[in-house]
Amino acid sequence: MNQWTPKAEQIYDLILSLFGSAADPSKPVDFTALQQTAQLSQLEWEEALDYSAQVLSNLCNYKSFGATKFIPRCPPSTFHALVSASQQPAKAAALWELVKDDMYSLEPVPLLDIGKPSAGHLSNYYPNSQDISDLEINLVQAVCDAHQLSTLNTRLVKHSPTEFSLLIASVTDTLSPDVFPSSPLKSTSQPQLTIHLKPSDFSKPLNQVCAALVEAKKHSGSEIRAQMIDEYIKCFKEGDMGAHKAASKLWVKDVSPVVESYLGHIEAYVDPFALRAEWEGFTAIVNKDLSLKFEQLVNRAEHLVQCLPWGKPFEVDVFRRPDFTALEILNFATGGIPAGINIPNYFDVRESTGFKNVSLVNILSAKAPDEEITFIHPSERELYSQWDTRTFDLQVANHELLGHGSGKLLQENKDGSFNFDPKTTINPLTGKPVESWYKPGETYGSKFGVVASSMEECRAEAVALYLCSNIEILKIFGYEDPHDIETIQYMTFLLMARAGVRALEWYDPKTQKHGQAHMQARLGITKWMINHGLAQLEEVRAPETGTLEDAYIRVNKQMVLEKGKEIIGKLLVEMQIRKSIADGKGAEKFYNELTTPPSQVWEGELRDLVIRKKQARKIFVQPNTVLVPSVDAGSAPSTNHDGDQVHLIDYPTTNIGVIESFLNRNV
């Protein structure tokens, strides 16, 4: 939580203290009695619950999908009344004093967004360093790259223009000389930078994680999982991301477990520079029936990636068959649950060992009742409603396995050798031999910075569009009827185009900043479709005033069937080649142009319409599991837990259900 903002954890604790029992804080109070004691109207009560459930679900008072701040609809007096009426008034009052101003503050405006400190935005990856510049962050990163020091589990503090501290997430307060370079690091540039390595960031929660992993190891069920847990513990105790990479290799090798889990500093979406990752973890149960269908896709994947348009020199030499599994999420410790994941994110592990794809079935299928289908023409809404879930299933499968799983990084090894031939490998964008590649210690994230996460999502989304007409893939998913084959191709492009319009919700025209990586990608693809004649915006304006009252994104079905693959193929070549040759600057220029809204109408009137029509974001109510001692007739309850039964506790799909689930989790 505090990786996002300095106050996130305190607001979280405040909410749990308001609704937790004094006798047992992991148990809820009588909610009706609390409302009555606080003398809150039904509206005030519901607005307080709305805010509380949103904070808990996002693990922050900023949207996990969009990174913008949200504040309570109810006045501060509502929370003040809850503090006084709570069963833990002293604790709640102390926390309320710490966070009340931040909860309601709307000034300064730049701090309403998670983003670059240089733009005035908030990011606790750079704590107490609002004056740190983009250049300084990149210079420090270059020093870390030169020492092959991962920054995924770090935060960066600026003390002066030449002195910085790198905070490393670990339990211990010392760094192993076998893992880390000597501190401080010194740059070779002028003026010389001094970078102090400071372990023990987030030591308390990581110590709790390690204690839980020690218990989990007792029930791991296999030697490979036990080894994986050992590497996790080493990573979290010592701050060694090399140990996390080792755990990830073991995780990939653990094929088709019944219960699946992965955790650590994984995704770098929140860091505006994509250099530092958010800690997260999930536990899920495999959906065996759907996983069999995905297995068929995996069996053909090595052949299918050769169909992609960038050519053999830019495709992986050996496609490592991944484990592609359909999962039913039990718990996901993150502010925003994705629909699918392709991990690990270490490109060297992906090429040497492989990766896993997971499709989160119960997240994909979750729908709010009476959800309005916006920006789709009324004549197409019935078709859209019939096909959107099936189309998204196919899109996620192609996106995760063949999108994120494809493409080669051209690299120079430590010994001066290459994983490609620099003399004969031709850059399709220039027609000349490639002139750049990844040097030792460089990564995709460190080279591509701010555009890295979103451009990779754009590339994977475009692969899903490119392959939606592949007969081999469609047959696996049961599409053999000619009408269905045409329909799902059209629907794949239509879903993407609608997502591109809705992406304006996460775009700020004042700062020209995109607040969400996936939505930025979808806007870029939609713009590419419009510029190449695949889509157009149909405006509905008031006859008298000319005001934009509605809009529909229209996709040319015939054009999709005849030219869609070719047009998307050109976009894929632009992105993959730049990714392969480590052309970070060229990629940033291309991608920023691609993802700038198509016209002033899009930035102005259409965005205003999107905001007016935006729908409430889904909140997922997550269950808990508890051990219940088994008692045989005539014997005492078990004390060693070996014979205990695991019970699943489910909750109502309400704000109170969300709050109660977090209280019971007791974190």
C-alpha positions as CSV (number, residue, x, y, z in Angstrom):
1,M,0.0,0.0,0.0
2,N,2.7,2.5,1.0
3,Q,4.5,1.9,-2.3
4,W,1.7,3.9,-3.8
5,T,1.2,6.8,-1.3
6,P,2.5,7.8,2.1
7,K,-1.0,7.7,3.8
8,A,-2.5,4.5,2.2
9,E,-1.7,2.2,5.1
10,Q,-3.0,4.6,7.7
11,I,-6.3,5.1,5.9
12,Y,-6.6,1.3,5.6
13,D,-6.0,1.0,9.3
14,L,-8.5,3.7,10.1
15,I,-11.2,1.9,8.2
16,L,-10.6,-1.4,9.9
17,S,-10.5,0.3,13.3
18,L,-13.9,1.9,12.6
19,F,-15.7,-1.3,11.9
20,G,-13.7,-3.8,14.0
21,S,-14.8,-5.1,17.4
22,A,-12.9,-4.0,20.5
23,A,-12.9,-7.6,21.9
24,D,-11.5,-9.0,18.6
25,P,-10.5,-6.6,15.9
26,S,-10.7,-9.3,13.3
27,K,-14.5,-9.5,13.9
28,P,-16.9,-6.8,12.8
29,V,-19.1,-4.7,15.0
30,D,-22.9,-4.8,14.8
31,F,-23.1,-2.5,11.7
32,T,-26.7,-1.4,12.4
33,A,-25.8,-0.5,16.0
34,L,-22.8,1.5,14.8
35,Q,-24.9,3.5,12.3
36,Q,-27.4,4.3,15.1
37,T,-24.8,5.2,17.7
38,A,-23.1,7.5,15.1
39,Q,-26.5,9.0,14.3
40,L,-25.9,8.8,10.6
41,S,-28.6,9.1,8.0
42,Q,-29.0,6.2,5.5
43,L,-27.3,8.3,2.8
44,E,-24.4,9.3,5.1
45,W,-23.9,5.6,6.1
46,E,-24.0,4.3,2.6
47,E,-21.5,7.0,1.4
48,A,-19.1,6.1,4.2
49,L,-19.4,2.4,3.3
50,D,-18.9,3.2,-0.4
51,Y,-15.6,5.0,0.4
52,S,-14.4,2.4,2.8
53,A,-15.0,-0.6,0.5
54,Q,-13.3,1.3,-2.4
55,V,-10.2,2.0,-0.2
56,L,-10.0,-1.6,0.9
57,S,-10.5,-3.0,-2.6
58,N,-7.9,-0.6,-4.2
59,L,-5.6,-0.9,-1.1
60,C,-5.3,2.8,-1.5
61,N,-7.3,6.0,-1.8
62,Y,-6.2,6.2,-5.4
63,K,-7.8,4.0,-8.1
64,S,-5.6,1.0,-8.9
65,F,-6.9,1.1,-12.4
66,G,-6.2,4.7,-13.4
67,A,-4.1,6.0,-10.5
68,T,-6.3,9.0,-9.7
69,K,-7.4,10.0,-6.2
70,F,-11.0,9.5,-5.0
71,I,-12.5,11.2,-2.0
72,P,-15.6,10.5,0.2
73,R,-18.9,11.8,-0.9
74,C,-19.9,12.3,2.7
75,P,-18.5,15.2,4.7
76,P,-15.7,14.8,7.2
77,S,-18.3,15.0,10.0
78,T,-19.6,11.6,8.9
79,F,-16.2,9.9,9.6
80,H,-15.8,12.0,12.8
81,A,-19.1,10.5,14.0
82,L,-18.0,7.0,13.2
83,V,-14.7,7.5,15.0
84,S,-16.5,8.6,18.2
85,A,-19.1,5.8,17.9
86,S,-16.5,3.0,17.1
87,Q,-15.5,0.4,19.6
88,Q,-11.8,1.4,19.2
89,P,-12.2,5.2,19.6
90,A,-8.7,6.0,20.8
91,K,-7.0,4.2,17.9
92,A,-9.5,5.5,15.4
93,A,-9.1,9.1,16.6
94,A,-5.3,9.0,16.4
95,L,-5.5,7.6,12.8
96,W,-8.2,10.1,11.8
97,E,-6.1,13.0,12.9
98,L,-3.2,11.7,10.7
99,V,-5.3,11.2,7.5
100,K,-8.4,13.4,7.6
101,D,-6.8,16.2,5.6
102,D,-5.3,13.9,3.0
103,M,-8.5,12.0,2.6
104,Y,-10.4,15.1,1.5
105,S,-7.7,17.3,-0.1
106,L,-8.1,18.3,-3.7
107,E,-5.1,20.6,-3.8
108,P,-2.6,20.9,-5.3
109,V,-4.2,19.4,-8.4
110,P,-1.2,17.5,-9.7
111,L,-1.1,15.4,-6.5
112,L,-4.5,13.9,-7.5
113,D,-2.6,11.6,-9.8
114,I,0.1,8.9,-9.2
115,G,2.9,9.8,-11.6
116,K,6.2,11.6,-12.1
117,P,7.4,13.8,-9.2
118,S,8.8,16.2,-11.9
119,A,5.2,16.8,-13.0
120,G,4.1,17.5,-9.5
121,H,2.4,14.1,-9.2
122,L,2.5,11.7,-6.2
123,S,4.6,8.6,-6.1
124,N,5.9,6.9,-2.9
125,Y,8.4,5.1,-5.0
126,Y,10.3,8.4,-4.6
127,P,9.5,9.3,-0.9
128,N,10.2,12.8,0.3
129,S,11.7,13.6,-3.1
130,Q,9.2,15.8,-4.9
131,D,12.1,17.7,-6.5
132,I,13.7,14.6,-8.0
133,S,14.0,15.0,-11.8
134,D,13.5,12.4,-14.6
135,L,17.1,12.8,-15.5
136,E,18.3,12.0,-12.0
137,I,16.1,8.9,-11.8
138,N,17.5,7.7,-15.1
139,L,21.1,8.5,-14.1
140,V,20.7,6.5,-10.8
141,Q,19.2,3.6,-12.8
142,A,22.2,3.6,-15.2
143,V,24.5,3.2,-12.2
144,C,22.3,0.3,-10.9
145,D,22.3,-1.3,-14.4
146,A,26.1,-1.1,-14.6
147,H,26.3,-3.0,-11.3
148,Q,23.5,-5.4,-12.5
149,L,21.4,-4.4,-9.5
150,S,17.7,-4.9,-9.9
151,T,15.6,-2.0,-8.8
152,L,12.2,-3.9,-8.8
153,N,12.1,-4.1,-5.0
154,T,13.4,-0.6,-4.3
155,R,12.4,3.0,-3.7
156,L,14.6,6.0,-4.4
157,V,15.2,9.0,-2.1
158,K,17.0,12.2,-3.2
159,H,19.1,14.0,-0.6
160,S,20.8,16.4,-2.9
161,P,21.5,16.7,-6.7
162,T,24.5,14.3,-6.2
163,E,23.4,12.1,-3.2
164,F,20.7,9.4,-3.2
165,S,19.5,6.4,-1.1
166,L,18.2,3.3,-2.7
167,L,15.7,1.7,-0.2
168,I,15.7,-2.1,-0.6
169,A,12.8,-4.1,0.6
170,S,14.1,-6.7,3.0
171,V,13.7,-8.1,6.5
172,T,17.4,-7.8,7.4
173,D,19.2,-4.5,7.9
174,T,22.5,-5.7,6.4
175,L,23.3,-6.6,2.8
176,S,25.1,-9.7,1.8
177,P,28.4,-8.9,0.0
178,D,27.8,-12.1,-2.1
179,V,24.7,-10.5,-3.5
180,F,25.1,-6.7,-3.5
181,P,27.9,-4.4,-4.5
182,S,29.6,-2.3,-1.9
183,S,27.7,0.7,-0.7
184,P,27.8,3.5,-1.6
185,L,27.7,3.2,-5.4
186,K,29.5,5.9,-7.4
187,S,28.8,7.0,-10.9
188,T,31.5,7.6,-13.5
189,S,29.6,10.6,-14.8
190,Q,30.1,14.2,-13.8
191,P,29.0,15.4,-11.4
192,Q,29.6,12.1,-9.6
193,L,26.6,10.6,-8.0
194,T,26.7,8.8,-4.6
195,I,24.0,6.1,-4.1
196,H,23.7,4.6,-0.6
197,L,22.1,1.1,-0.5
198,K,19.7,1.0,2.4
199,P,18.1,-2.4,3.3
200,S,15.1,-3.1,5.6
201,D,12.4,-1.2,3.7
202,F,9.0,-2.7,4.6
203,S,10.8,-5.1,7.0
204,K,7.8,-5.6,9.2
205,P,5.3,-6.9,6.6
206,L,8.0,-8.9,4.8
207,N,8.9,-10.6,8.1
208,Q,5.2,-11.6,8.4
209,V,5.3,-12.9,4.9
210,C,8.4,-15.0,5.6
211,A,6.8,-16.4,8.7
212,A,3.7,-17.4,6.7
213,L,5.9,-19.0,4.0
214,V,7.6,-21.1,6.6
215,E,4.2,-22.5,7.6
216,A,3.2,-22.9,3.9
217,K,6.4,-24.9,3.2
218,K,5.1,-27.6,5.6
219,H,2.2,-28.2,3.2
220,S,3.9,-27.6,-0.1
221,G,3.3,-31.1,-1.4
222,S,6.4,-31.4,-3.5
223,E,10.2,-30.8,-3.4
224,I,10.1,-28.2,-6.2
225,R,7.6,-26.1,-4.3
226,A,9.5,-26.4,-1.1
227,Q,12.6,-25.1,-2.9
228,M,10.6,-22.3,-4.5
229,I,9.4,-21.2,-1.0
230,D,13.0,-21.2,0.2
231,E,14.0,-18.9,-2.6
232,Y,11.0,-16.6,-1.8
233,I,12.1,-16.4,1.8
234,K,15.7,-15.6,0.8
235,C,14.4,-12.9,-1.5
236,F,12.2,-11.2,1.1
237,K,14.7,-11.6,4.0
238,E,17.8,-10.4,2.1
239,G,16.3,-8.2,-0.6
240,D,17.9,-10.5,-3.2
241,M,15.9,-10.3,-6.5
242,G,18.2,-13.0,-7.9
243,A,16.5,-15.4,-5.4
244,H,13.1,-14.3,-6.7
245,K,14.3,-15.0,-10.2
246,A,15.4,-18.5,-9.0
247,A,12.0,-19.0,-7.3
248,S,10.3,-18.0,-10.6
249,K,12.3,-20.6,-12.5
250,L,11.1,-23.3,-10.1
251,W,7.5,-21.9,-10.4
252,V,7.6,-22.3,-14.1
253,K,8.9,-25.9,-13.8
254,D,6.1,-26.8,-11.4
255,V,3.6,-27.7,-14.2
256,S,-0.1,-28.0,-13.7
257,P,-0.5,-27.9,-9.9
258,V,-4.0,-28.1,-8.5
259,V,-3.4,-25.0,-6.4
260,E,-1.5,-22.2,-8.1
261,S,0.3,-19.3,-6.4
262,Y,2.9,-16.6,-7.2
263,L,4.1,-13.6,-5.2
264,G,6.7,-10.9,-5.0
265,H,7.5,-7.6,-6.7
266,I,6.0,-8.4,-10.0
267,E,4.4,-5.6,-12.1
268,A,5.8,-2.2,-12.6
269,Y,2.6,-0.4,-13.8
270,V,2.4,1.9,-10.8
271,D,5.9,3.3,-11.1
272,P,5.8,6.1,-13.7
273,F,9.2,5.0,-14.9
274,A,8.4,1.2,-14.9
275,L,11.6,0.5,-12.9
276,R,10.0,-0.5,-9.6
277,A,7.4,-3.1,-9.0
278,E,4.4,-3.5,-6.7
279,W,4.4,-6.3,-4.2
280,E,1.5,-8.7,-4.9
281,G,0.5,-12.3,-4.6
282,F,-2.4,-14.7,-5.5
283,T,-3.7,-18.1,-4.6
284,A,-6.0,-19.9,-7.0
285,I,-7.6,-23.2,-7.9
286,V,-7.2,-24.7,-11.4
287,N,-10.3,-25.0,-13.6
288,K,-9.4,-28.3,-15.2
289,D,-12.0,-28.4,-18.0
290,L,-11.1,-25.0,-19.5
291,S,-7.4,-25.7,-18.9
292,L,-7.6,-28.7,-21.3
293,K,-8.7,-26.3,-24.1
294,F,-5.8,-24.0,-23.3
295,E,-3.4,-26.9,-23.4
296,Q,-4.4,-27.5,-27.0
297,L,-3.4,-23.9,-27.8
298,V,-0.1,-24.4,-26.0
299,N,0.6,-27.5,-28.1
300,R,0.4,-25.4,-31.2
301,A,2.0,-22.3,-29.9
302,E,5.5,-22.9,-31.2
303,H,4.1,-23.1,-34.7
304,L,1.7,-20.3,-34.2
305,V,4.3,-17.7,-33.1
306,Q,6.0,-18.2,-36.4
307,C,2.9,-16.7,-38.1
308,L,3.6,-13.3,-36.5
309,P,4.7,-10.6,-38.9
310,W,8.1,-9.5,-37.7
311,G,10.1,-12.5,-39.1
312,K,12.2,-15.3,-37.7
313,P,15.3,-13.1,-36.7
314,F,13.1,-11.3,-34.2
315,E,11.3,-14.4,-32.8
316,V,12.6,-16.4,-29.9
317,D,15.0,-19.1,-30.9
318,V,13.3,-21.8,-28.8
319,F,9.7,-21.3,-27.7
320,R,9.5,-22.6,-24.2
321,R,6.2,-24.4,-23.8
322,P,4.4,-22.6,-21.0
323,D,1.8,-23.9,-18.6
324,F,-1.4,-22.3,-19.7
325,T,-4.0,-22.6,-17.0
326,A,-7.5,-21.4,-16.3
327,L,-7.7,-20.4,-12.7
328,E,-10.5,-19.6,-10.2
329,I,-9.0,-16.9,-8.0
330,L,-9.4,-17.5,-4.3
331,N,-7.4,-14.5,-3.1
332,F,-5.4,-11.8,-4.9
333,A,-3.4,-9.4,-2.8
334,T,-3.4,-6.5,-5.1
335,G,-5.3,-3.3,-5.6
336,G,-6.6,-4.3,-9.0
337,I,-7.2,-7.9,-10.2
338,P,-6.3,-8.5,-13.8
339,A,-8.2,-10.8,-16.3
340,G,-5.1,-12.7,-17.3
341,I,-1.4,-12.8,-16.5
342,N,1.7,-13.9,-18.3
343,I,4.6,-14.3,-15.9
344,P,7.4,-14.2,-14.8
345,N,8.4,-10.9,-16.3
346,Y,12.1,-11.7,-16.4
347,F,12.8,-12.0,-20.1
348,D,15.9,-14.1,-19.6
349,V,13.9,-16.6,-17.5
350,R,11.2,-16.6,-20.2
351,E,13.8,-17.5,-22.9
352,S,15.8,-19.9,-20.9
353,T,13.2,-21.7,-18.8
354,G,9.8,-20.6,-20.0
355,F,6.7,-18.8,-18.5
356,K,3.2,-19.5,-17.4
357,N,-0.1,-18.1,-18.7
358,V,-3.1,-17.9,-16.5
359,S,-6.6,-16.8,-17.4
360,L,-8.6,-15.8,-14.3
361,V,-11.9,-17.3,-15.2
362,N,-14.0,-16.0,-12.3
363,I,-12.7,-12.4,-12.9
364,L,-13.5,-12.6,-16.7
365,S,-17.0,-13.8,-16.0
366,A,-17.9,-11.2,-13.3
367,K,-20.5,-8.8,-14.5
368,A,-22.6,-6.2,-12.8
369,P,-26.4,-6.6,-13.4
370,D,-28.0,-4.3,-15.9
371,E,-24.6,-3.0,-17.2
372,E,-25.1,-0.4,-20.0
373,I,-23.4,-1.1,-23.3
374,T,-22.1,2.4,-24.1
375,F,-20.7,3.6,-27.4
376,I,-22.1,0.7,-29.4
377,H,-24.8,1.5,-32.0
378,P,-28.3,0.4,-30.8
379,S,-28.5,-2.0,-33.8
380,E,-25.4,-3.9,-32.6
381,R,-26.0,-4.1,-28.9
382,E,-27.8,-7.4,-28.9
383,L,-25.0,-9.0,-31.0
384,Y,-22.4,-7.4,-28.6
385,S,-24.2,-8.7,-25.6
386,Q,-24.2,-12.2,-27.0
387,W,-20.6,-12.3,-28.0
388,D,-18.6,-10.1,-25.7
389,T,-17.7,-12.7,-23.1
390,R,-16.7,-15.3,-25.7
391,T,-14.7,-12.8,-27.6
392,F,-12.9,-11.6,-24.5
393,D,-12.0,-15.2,-23.6
394,L,-10.3,-15.7,-27.0
395,Q,-8.7,-12.3,-26.8
396,V,-7.2,-13.0,-23.3
397,A,-5.9,-16.4,-24.4
398,N,-4.1,-15.0,-27.5
399,H,-2.9,-11.9,-25.6
400,E,-1.3,-13.8,-22.7
401,L,0.2,-16.8,-24.5
402,L,1.0,-15.6,-28.0
403,G,1.3,-11.9,-27.2
404,H,3.4,-11.7,-24.1
405,G,5.0,-15.1,-25.0
406,S,6.4,-14.0,-28.3
407,G,9.2,-11.8,-29.6
408,K,13.0,-11.8,-29.1
409,L,15.3,-9.3,-27.4
410,L,18.6,-9.0,-29.3
411,Q,21.3,-9.2,-26.6
412,E,25.0,-9.0,-26.1
413,N,26.3,-11.4,-23.4
414,K,28.9,-10.7,-20.7
415,D,31.6,-12.5,-22.7
416,G,31.0,-10.3,-25.8
417,S,29.0,-13.0,-27.7
418,F,25.5,-12.3,-29.1
419,N,22.2,-14.2,-29.3
420,F,21.9,-13.0,-33.0
421,D,24.2,-12.2,-35.9
422,P,24.8,-8.4,-36.0
423,K,26.0,-8.5,-39.6
424,T,23.1,-10.4,-41.1
425,T,20.1,-9.3,-39.0
426,I,18.2,-6.7,-41.0
427,N,16.0,-4.1,-39.4
428,P,12.7,-4.2,-41.3
429,L,12.1,-0.5,-40.4
430,T,15.3,0.7,-42.1
431,G,16.3,-2.1,-44.5
432,K,19.8,-2.0,-42.9
433,P,21.6,-4.2,-40.4
434,V,20.5,-3.6,-36.8
435,E,22.6,-0.9,-35.0
436,S,21.5,-1.4,-31.4
437,W,20.7,-4.1,-28.9
438,Y,20.7,-4.8,-25.2
439,K,24.0,-4.5,-23.5
440,P,24.9,-6.6,-20.4
441,G,22.8,-5.5,-17.4
442,E,20.2,-3.7,-19.6
443,T,16.6,-4.7,-19.5
444,Y,13.5,-3.9,-21.5
445,G,12.2,-1.9,-18.5
446,S,15.4,0.1,-18.0
447,K,15.6,1.0,-21.7
448,F,12.0,1.8,-22.4
449,G,11.1,3.5,-19.1
450,V,7.8,5.3,-19.1
451,V,6.4,3.6,-22.2
452,A,7.6,0.0,-21.3
453,S,4.5,-1.3,-19.6
454,S,1.9,0.2,-21.8
455,M,3.7,-0.6,-25.1
456,E,4.1,-4.2,-24.1
457,E,0.4,-4.4,-23.4
458,C,-0.3,-2.7,-26.7
459,R,1.9,-5.3,-28.5
460,A,0.1,-8.2,-26.8
461,E,-3.3,-6.7,-27.5
462,A,-2.4,-6.3,-31.2
463,V,-1.2,-9.9,-31.4
464,A,-4.7,-10.9,-30.2
465,L,-6.2,-8.9,-33.0
466,Y,-3.7,-10.3,-35.5
467,L,-4.5,-13.9,-34.6
468,C,-8.3,-13.7,-34.2
469,S,-8.7,-14.9,-37.8
470,N,-6.4,-17.9,-37.4
471,I,-8.5,-20.9,-38.3
472,E,-6.3,-23.2,-36.2
473,I,-6.9,-21.2,-33.0
474,L,-10.6,-20.7,-33.7
475,K,-11.1,-24.4,-34.1
476,I,-9.6,-25.0,-30.7
477,F,-12.2,-22.7,-29.2
478,G,-15.0,-24.3,-31.1
479,Y,-15.5,-21.8,-33.9
480,E,-15.9,-23.8,-37.2
481,D,-19.1,-22.4,-38.6
482,P,-18.2,-19.7,-41.3
483,H,-20.7,-17.2,-39.8
484,D,-19.3,-17.6,-36.3
485,I,-15.7,-17.3,-37.7
486,E,-16.6,-14.0,-39.3
487,T,-18.5,-12.7,-36.3
488,I,-15.8,-13.3,-33.8
489,Q,-13.2,-11.6,-35.9
490,Y,-15.5,-8.6,-36.2
491,M,-16.4,-8.6,-32.5
492,T,-12.7,-8.8,-31.6
493,F,-12.1,-5.5,-33.4
494,L,-15.3,-4.0,-32.1
495,L,-14.5,-4.8,-28.5
496,M,-11.1,-3.2,-28.9
497,A,-12.5,-0.1,-30.6
498,R,-15.1,0.4,-27.8
499,A,-12.3,0.0,-25.2
500,G,-10.3,2.6,-27.0
501,V,-13.2,5.1,-26.7
502,R,-13.7,4.3,-23.0
503,A,-9.9,4.7,-22.5
504,L,-10.5,8.5,-22.5
505,E,-11.8,8.1,-19.0
506,W,-8.2,7.5,-17.9
507,Y,-6.7,10.3,-20.1
508,D,-6.0,13.8,-18.7
509,P,-6.0,16.3,-21.6
510,K,-4.4,19.0,-19.3
511,T,-1.3,16.9,-18.5
512,Q,-1.6,14.7,-21.6
513,K,-1.1,11.8,-19.3
514,H,-2.6,8.3,-19.5
515,G,-3.5,7.0,-16.1
516,Q,-3.6,3.3,-17.0
517,A,-1.3,1.2,-19.2
518,H,-3.8,-1.2,-20.7
519,M,-6.3,1.6,-21.6
520,Q,-3.5,3.7,-23.2
521,A,-2.7,0.7,-25.3
522,R,-6.3,0.3,-26.4
523,L,-6.6,4.0,-27.3
524,G,-3.5,3.6,-29.4
525,I,-4.8,0.6,-31.3
526,T,-8.2,2.3,-31.9
527,K,-6.4,5.4,-33.3
528,W,-4.4,3.1,-35.6
529,M,-7.7,1.4,-36.7
530,I,-9.3,4.8,-37.4
531,N,-6.2,6.1,-39.4
532,H,-6.3,2.9,-41.5
533,G,-10.0,2.9,-42.3
534,L,-11.0,0.0,-40.0
535,A,-13.1,2.2,-37.7
536,Q,-14.8,5.6,-37.4
537,L,-16.6,7.5,-34.8
538,E,-20.3,8.3,-35.4
539,E,-21.4,11.4,-33.5
540,V,-25.0,12.1,-32.4
541,R,-25.4,15.9,-31.9
542,A,-28.4,18.0,-30.8
543,P,-30.0,19.6,-33.8
544,E,-30.4,23.1,-32.2
545,T,-27.1,23.4,-30.3
546,G,-24.7,21.0,-31.9
547,T,-23.9,19.5,-28.5
548,L,-22.5,16.0,-28.6
549,E,-25.2,13.9,-27.0
550,D,-23.9,10.4,-27.8
551,A,-21.3,8.6,-29.9
552,Y,-20.9,5.2,-31.4
553,I,-17.7,3.5,-32.6
554,R,-18.4,1.8,-35.9
555,V,-16.1,-0.9,-37.3
556,N,-16.1,-1.8,-41.0
557,K,-16.7,-5.5,-40.9
558,Q,-15.8,-6.1,-44.5
559,M,-12.6,-4.2,-44.1
560,V,-11.7,-6.2,-41.0
561,L,-12.2,-9.5,-42.8
562,E,-10.2,-8.4,-45.9
563,K,-7.5,-6.1,-44.4
564,G,-7.6,-6.2,-40.6
565,K,-4.8,-8.7,-40.2
566,E,-2.5,-6.8,-42.6
567,I,-3.2,-3.5,-40.9
568,I,-2.5,-4.7,-37.4
569,G,0.5,-6.6,-38.7
570,K,2.1,-3.3,-39.7
571,L,1.6,-1.9,-36.2
572,L,3.1,-5.0,-34.7
573,V,6.3,-4.7,-36.7
574,E,6.7,-1.1,-35.6
575,M,6.5,-2.1,-31.9
576,Q,8.3,-5.4,-31.9
577,I,11.4,-4.3,-33.9
578,R,11.9,-1.3,-31.6
579,K,11.5,-3.6,-28.6
580,S,13.9,-6.2,-30.1
581,I,16.7,-3.7,-30.8
582,A,16.4,-1.8,-27.5
583,D,15.4,1.4,-29.3
584,G,13.9,3.1,-26.3
585,K,14.0,6.6,-27.6
586,G,12.4,5.7,-31.0
587,A,9.8,3.7,-29.2
588,E,8.9,6.5,-26.9
589,K,8.4,8.9,-29.8
590,F,6.4,6.4,-31.9
591,Y,4.2,5.3,-28.9
592,N,3.5,8.8,-27.6
593,E,2.3,9.8,-31.1
594,L,0.2,6.6,-31.4
595,T,-1.5,7.1,-28.1
596,T,-2.3,10.8,-28.5
597,P,-6.1,11.1,-29.0
598,P,-7.1,11.2,-32.7
599,S,-8.6,14.7,-32.6
600,Q,-9.7,17.7,-30.5
601,V,-13.2,16.2,-30.4
602,W,-11.7,13.1,-28.7
603,E,-9.8,15.2,-26.1
604,G,-12.7,17.5,-25.4
605,E,-16.3,16.7,-26.1
606,L,-16.0,12.9,-26.5
607,R,-13.9,12.6,-23.3
608,D,-16.6,14.7,-21.5
609,L,-19.2,12.3,-22.8
610,V,-17.2,9.3,-21.7
611,I,-16.9,10.7,-18.2
612,R,-20.7,11.3,-18.0
613,K,-21.3,7.8,-19.1
614,K,-18.7,6.0,-17.0
615,Q,-19.9,3.1,-15.0
616,A,-19.1,2.2,-11.4
617,R,-16.0,0.1,-11.1
618,K,-16.4,-3.5,-10.1
619,I,-15.5,-4.4,-6.5
620,F,-14.5,-8.0,-6.0
621,V,-15.5,-9.5,-2.6
622,Q,-12.8,-12.1,-1.8
623,P,-13.4,-15.1,0.4
624,N,-11.2,-16.3,3.3
625,T,-10.1,-19.8,4.4
626,V,-9.8,-21.0,8.0
627,L,-8.6,-24.1,9.6
628,V,-11.3,-25.9,11.7
629,P,-10.0,-28.5,14.1
630,S,-11.4,-32.0,13.4
631,V,-12.8,-33.7,16.4
632,D,-13.2,-37.5,16.4
633,A,-15.8,-38.9,18.7
634,G,-14.4,-39.3,22.2
635,S,-11.2,-37.4,21.5
636,A,-9.9,-33.9,22.2
637,P,-9.5,-31.4,19.3
638,S,-6.4,-31.6,17.2
639,T,-3.5,-29.3,18.3
640,N,-1.0,-29.8,15.5
641,H,-3.4,-28.9,12.6
642,D,-2.5,-32.1,10.7
643,G,-6.1,-33.3,10.7
644,D,-7.7,-29.9,10.4
645,Q,-10.3,-29.2,7.8
646,V,-10.1,-26.1,5.5
647,H,-13.3,-24.1,5.5
648,L,-14.2,-21.5,2.9
649,I,-15.9,-18.3,4.3
650,D,-17.9,-16.4,1.7
651,Y,-19.4,-13.0,2.0
652,P,-22.3,-11.1,0.6
653,T,-21.6,-9.0,-2.5
654,T,-22.0,-5.7,-0.6
655,N,-19.8,-3.0,0.8
656,I,-20.3,-4.6,4.3
657,G,-19.2,-7.9,2.8
658,V,-16.0,-6.3,1.5
659,I,-15.3,-4.7,4.9
660,E,-16.1,-7.9,6.8
661,S,-13.8,-10.0,4.6
662,F,-10.9,-7.6,5.3
663,L,-11.5,-7.6,9.0
664,N,-11.5,-11.4,9.1
665,R,-8.3,-11.5,7.1
666,N,-6.7,-9.6,10.0
667,V,-3.9,-8.0,8.0
